Amino acid sequence: MTKRELEALRAEISRIDSEIVDLVALRNDVSREIALVKRKDRLPIRSSGREKEVVDGYVRAGRATGVGADAASRIARCLISESVRTQSQTASDELRGERALVVGGAGRMGAWMCGFLSNRGADVRIWDPRGRLQGYRSERTLSDFARTADLMVLASPLGACPEELDRIVDLAPEGVVFDICSVKSHIAGRLRKAAKDGVLVTSAHPMFGPGVASPKGRNVLVCGCGCAKADRLVSGIFSSAGANVSRVRLERHDALMAYVLGLSHLCVLLFAISARRSGIKAEELRRAQGPSFKKLSRMAYELSNESRRVYHDIQSLNPNTRGMVESMEAALTELRQAALADEPARFGKIMDSNRDYLEVR
């Protein structure tokens, strides 16, 4: 083995080690959220039964992948020790004594907001004509709790948001009001009018789905609509939990989301549609797949299990979708011409331009 070969293998080990450390950090983030739930429910930090489940799970996984039982057990116990340390040091009750109402709390992101706020000490109620959420009190009418709530979160389905935002604003609430909509154009005018009328209102967009355990290290956008105090308060709620909070102009939000969300979703769908239309069975493609196909397949499968209505609304309610789709169609034409050309120059130029555009500076 040459020195160059050894260095390449060691570089790969270093890359894997870096990924392992990142995963341990992510595990600690989840452990912090677990600590908040345990404190809220007055549960002890340690559970011998749960710790045994974790160790046994590692041993089974090791057996299936060729990792020795002793090594798998020691790794598990090391991670448990790190989790206990993390949970013992977790103390986050910045919302203690705050009263929060999550409108649309029975939905998936509404439920996420309920957990997020209640884990940090808030007394959380929901109002949702579409259903109930186990573990949280449902208010019969919107006005019962809304007028005096310290926080009101609008987490309703996108199509229901304009009407339910109007109902909230009509109550002249005393607390801070903010939505978490992934499209803003259809409520932007209402938000600005509410701020002008003296409501403490702003608009937020957590850039992650309800399956994320912790917002730490994740992006959250805050789109001010005329009330700086509400902007600061809502930014502080997310930033104190470790989120990367960015301020974005309300009118700029949907232009960004047409590409950050809309384009991403359509590209993944396009991949799956193209593979399905190939006439080749998925099993045969999987037996031949490489890393890129595997990643895209996983993304496409996960997306296919999301809410059809939500993902369609993200496209249909965003006024910038048409322009994004036209850009995508033009790009596909450009790629088709480059991919079928006899010479590689055109294809290489596309790759060079993409590298220059995406390069982190």
C-alpha angles and dihedrals in degrees: 000000000000124000089248091055091050092049091050091052092047089050089055090050089051090051091051091047090053090052090049091053090048090052091049089052090050089049089053090052089056090046090057090055089048089053090054091050091048092050092048091050094038094241125153119255094234127057117181091199093053092044090054090051090054094049092046090049091054092048091051092047090048091051090053094048102037099259113138118252093237093051092046091049093049092049090051094049091048090053091047090053090050090048092051090050091050094047092047091056096045114109116157119151101136090137096050109144094013118130114220133186119196110201106206091021093153091067122089098258089037089056089048090054091049091055094043094052098039092048087059094053105270123140098236127198129171136217115194126147088198097065151308134276119224113240096024131088115245117217114225094216131022093235096056095080106005102081094059101030115121091214131027118187120194105211098153124136110283094250092052096046100088094054095041092046089053090051091052095048092047088062091062092227120210096212136064117290123199137161128215097206119153089214121046108176095087092055102028095098092049092049093051092047091050091052090048089051091056102262115144094238139153138153128242135184120195103207094218139067133251092268091072110102098198133021091215110129091004125118122253121181121210114197112195118216100184107300112097093183092058090046091055095045096049092042088053093052092058099035092052087059090055099261121146101242119199128183114229128179110254092233091050095053100083094046088058094044093053086070104024092051110007098047093042092052094046093048091053091046090047090054092051094044092050092049091047092049092051091082091230115124115247091236091059092048091049092053089056099036128127128203095279095051090045093053093047092046091053092048092048093049093049091048091049089061095053126098111292092207095050094048093047092048090053087060103035099043095048109090089205094061095090092056091046092051091048089051089049092050091050090049091051090052090050091050093047092054092046095045093051096042117112093228124058096220097095093046091047091050090055091051092048092049091049091050092051092048096047099038112120109234 
